[in-house]
């Protein structure tokens, strides 16, 4: 399953890289990419784990850059 999100307010390329690295380490994630230029996050992961992955990804995003809002694309 693949889910796409818009990261509104993402202002730091280094932070985007940190988010990508941390999300890729979550259980059930096959691949996660954060594109700083388009402010998009794409998560590919196991279907049954996706709700938990999305929940954890939101926590990671807020921890790295607190003003960023993660919205479904």
ABEGO torsion letter per residue (X at the ends): XBBBBBBBGBABAAAAAAAAAAAAABBGBABBBBBAAAGBBBBBBBAAAAAAAAAAAAAAAAAABAABBBBBX
